[in-house]
Structure formats: C-alpha cells, structure tokens
Amino acid sequence: MGSIYQVKCPECAYDGQFHLGSGLRSMNLARHLSLVSEAERQEIVSLQERGMIDRFQIENKLVICEQCKSLQEKVIILIKDGNGMSHTFGQNCKVCGSSMKVYGKQGLKDITCPCCEKGMLEFKVVGHWD
C-alpha cells in the first residue's frame, strides 16, 4: 500500500501532493513498461525474453532533477537478474531527461524547496492508495 503525502514549503507558496510507495498494480511488470524510455523498455523486454528476471520491484518514488530542479513522483523499476546484478529503470527527468536523485522515505525530511531553494519541505501523510 502506498501513502499520499501533502507537501508544503514554510518559506513560499510551494504546495504539492505525491503518491509514493507501491500498490497491487506493482505486481505486474508489463503494465509499467510504458512509463520508462524506449531504450529501457527494450532492455527489460530483452531480460524477460532471455528468462533473466529473477525478481523485480516497482515503486513510486519522490525524485528531484539535478538539472532543472523539478520535484516529481516517478515510477522506478528495480530488477534483479539471474546473475544477481541489479538494474534500475525510470531515473530520468520527465521534463528535461537528466538524471534524478531518488529519495527514500527516510530522506523526506531533508529536501530543500525546489521553488524558493530556502525552506525545508514539510511532508504530511493525508491518505493511502493501493
């Protein structure tokens, strides 16, 4: 089950809502292939066709673009292959295509506002989703 977070900056008018975590849909890898780039999609399909996917995890994560400073919720797919290697997909910005910094639940208290770059964002759980 995922959580819905209301996010506010105490220094400016920044206000947002993010659906983070995972739900029942995260059990179906094929449903999420359209959310990654074409190159990533091809790599995942290749791993599937070769029977190399040992396990996978799909989760909505909070990410910030290191280039354009856009704060987003993004579907991140982590695949562990048959050789024990990890592959991560979905880490590029929807706005500019640059790499993203991914935040775990522990890091939600240490994020500077992407708008004013002064305030520390305040996160409050306002609901759950599945």
Protein Blocks (a to p, Z undefined) as FASTA:
>chain_A
ZZddddddfkbmcdcdddedjdfklmpmklmmmmpcfklmmmmmmmmmnopafbdcdddd
ddddfklopacdddddddddfkopacdehiacfklopacddddfklmmmcccfklomacc
ddddfbdcZZ
